[in-house]
């Protein structure tokens, strides 16, 4: 149980950080559709990370 929680937290943090990084790269591209997608990713990065953590915990997914 503790292992599942730790893995879910790790997955959530990694997805959140990746979303922020990719979002900032897309915003810097200067293309309007990419800027919109980057803004979305950057704004909702931690919500996406939380959803990924819940998914990993609920399904028992082990990425490592």
N, C-alpha and C positions, 0 to 999 in steps of 0.2 A: 504494500500500500504506500509506504513512504517512498519507495523507489519510483512508483508510478507518478506520484506528486512531483518529485524532483525532476523527472524526465519531462513532465508536462510544463513545469516552470521553465526549464531550459529551452524547450521548443518555443514557448511563447516569447521569451526574450529574444531568441534568434530570429524569429519571424518579425517581431517588432523592429529590431535593428536593421534587418534586411529591407523592410518596407521603407524605413526612413532613408536609408542610403539610396535605394533605387528611386524613390520619390524625388530626392534632391537632384539626382543625376538627370531625371526626366525633365524637371523644371529648368535645369541649366541648359537643356538642349535648345530651347528657344522656339520650338515648333508648337503652335497652339494646342493641338490635340495631346501632345506629349506633356505639355505644361499642365493641362487639366488633369490628366492621369496622375502626374507626379504630385500635384496638389492634393488629390484624393488620397493617394498612398501616404503622403506625409501627414495629412490631417488625421487619418484613421489608422495609423500604423499600430498603435498599441491596442486598439480595439480588434484589429486583425490578429495580433499576437495573442490576445486573450481568447479569441475564438479558436485559434490553432491549439492553444494549451488545453482548452476544454475538449476539443476533438481528440487530442492525443490521450488525455486522461480517460475519456469515456470509452474509446475503442481499444485502449491498451496498446496503442501503436508504439513500437520501439525503433526509433531511427538509428540508434547507436549500436 
